[in-house]
Amino acid sequence: MSVNDKVRKGLGEKVLHWHEHSPRRVYVTIGADDLREAAGLLFNDYGFRFSIATGTDTPESIEITYHFCCDKTGQFFSLRIHLTDKDKPEVDSIADIMTGANWIEREMWELLGVNFVGHPNLERLLLSDDWPEGSYPLRNTQDETGDA
């Protein structure tokens, strides 16, 4: 069984969308409620290496993507979630599953305003102490004219 087939079968009905961008890059959209179980499967059960996570403010949602590498094949599997409540974006933290997620979740909390429920240390990491509360520098907060 190929790694793609193994991952697809393991994630099962959690897969909302599967996109093979290239032979080495697969994007898997899942529900936010499935993140912990899916990340645990890739990291603990399949032994994939957690590489990084990225967060983007899109017109429809805050999109968070956790990138995992299967070192045996050189393939990357990226778990993508969409947080549609931009007024209160939150998802369960995976920092207790893989400590490598700790700092990047802190960065996304600080720069995008995403609350990572259960994170052990959501404190400022990059912004100065006098940065305005509730102002997130990576959010697209333009008004109708395009002005920030």
FENKA-V273516 format. One record per backbone hydrogen bond with DSSP energy under -0.5 kcal/mol. NH is the residue of the N-H (numbers start at 0). CO is the residue of the C=O. Records with the same first field share a line. If there is no record, write none. Layout:
BEGIN
NH = CO + CO
END
This chain:
BEGIN
5 = 1
6 = 2
7 = 3
8 = 4
9 = 5
10 = 6
11 = 7
13 = 10
14 = 11
15 = 13 + 28
16 = 28
18 = 26
20 = 18 + 24
21 = 24
24 = 21
25 = 75
26 = 18
27 = 77
28 = 16 + 26
29 = 79
30 = 13
33 = 30
34 = 31
37 = 33
38 = 34
39 = 35
40 = 36
41 = 37
42 = 38
43 = 39
44 = 39
45 = 40
47 = 41
48 = 68
50 = 48 + 66
51 = 66
53 = 64
55 = 62
57 = 55 + 60
61 = 82
62 = 55 + 60
63 = 61 + 80
64 = 53
65 = 78
66 = 51 + 64
67 = 76
68 = 48
69 = 74
70 = 68
72 = 69
73 = 69
74 = 69
75 = 23
76 = 67
77 = 25 + 75
78 = 65 + 76
79 = 27 + 77
80 = 63
82 = 61
83 = 81
85 = 83
87 = 84
90 = 114
92 = 116
96 = 93
97 = 93
100 = 97
101 = 98
103 = 99
104 = 100
105 = 101
106 = 102
107 = 103
108 = 104
109 = 105
110 = 106
111 = 107
112 = 107 + 108
113 = 107
114 = 88
115 = 113
116 = 90 + 114
118 = 115
122 = 120
130 = 127
134 = 131
135 = 133
136 = 134
137 = 110
138 = 135
140 = 138
142 = 146
145 = 142
END
